[in-house]
Amino acid sequence: MVNIEIKTISQPYPSKKLSWQEFVSRTGINPLRLEELIEMDWIRCECVGENNYLFPEREVLRVQKLLRLCRDLEISTLAGMIIVDLLERIEDLEERLRKFSVF
């Protein structure tokens, strides 16, 4: 008797998109500050109508990092944005290095 294993192909998990209200609620960001970050193209979001945005869930952590840095270090939003961007680049480079490591 031959066992035949049938694998089902699962669909990728959809990434949850957050509305403006959900995003502000989860991050605690001031809506005016959020508008500024969108205008500066720092936050990744989709415009789905006039003044209607959807935010990828991964942006929540990014904004929370920004707010925490600005609050804890008493720095400007722009300085915090630069730090978060640099931290992300470091994380990316570390991940690339791990892929090349032979341990």
N, C-alpha and C positions, 0 to 999 in steps of 0.2 A: 504494500500500500504506500502510495506517495502522498506526503503532506504538501499541500500547496498553501503558501502563505500569501494572502492578498493584503497588500498595504493600501490603506486609504490615504489619499492626499488631503491633508488638512489645509484649510485656508489660513493665510497669515492673520494674526490678530489685528483687528483694525486699531489704528492709533486714535485714541479719543481726542476729540477737538473740544475745546472749552469756549463758551460764549464769553463776551466781555464781562458780564456780571460774575460768572463762575471764576474767571481768571482773577479779577480784582478781589473776590472773596478769598480765594486760595492763597494768593500772594500777599495780600494786605497793601498792595501798592495804591498810591493816590492816583485816581483816574487821569488827572492832568499830567502827572509824571509818565503814566503809561502812554498817553498821547504823544508826548515828547519822544519817548523811546521808539515808538512806531514811526514817527516822522523822520527820525534819524536812521531808520532801517536797522536798528539794533535787535529788535524783537522780530522773530519769524512769525508771521501770521498771514491769514488769507482774508482778503476783503471780499465779502459775499453780499455786497449791497452798499448803499450809501451809509457810511459810518457804522457798518456792521462787520465785526471781525470774528474770526475763529482762530484760536490759538492752540498749537500742538501742546500736549500735556508736558512734554520735556522742557518747554519754556518756563514752566512754573519754578523749577529748581534754579534755573539760570537767573531769574528775577529775584528769587529769594536770596541767592548769593549776593547779588548786587545790593539789595537793600540792607543786608546784614553788614557787608563791608562798609557801606556809606555810614551806617549808624555807629558801628563799633570803632571804626577808624576816624570818624568825623571828617570824611572826605566828600568831595563833590560827586555828583552822579557821573560826570564825564570820567573822573579818575577811577571810579568804581567800575565803569564799563571797560576801561582799558585793562584793569586788573583781572576782571572776569574773562575777557578775551585772551589774555596771556595765560591764565590758568587752564583754559580750554586747550590752548595750543600745547602747553606742557603735557597735559593729559593725553592728547593725541600722539605726541612724540614718544611718550613713555609706552603707549600701547604699541606703536610701531616697533620700538626697540624690543619689547617682549616677544613679538612675532619672530624677530630675528635671533633671539636668544636660543642657545642650544643647551638646555639644562635637563 
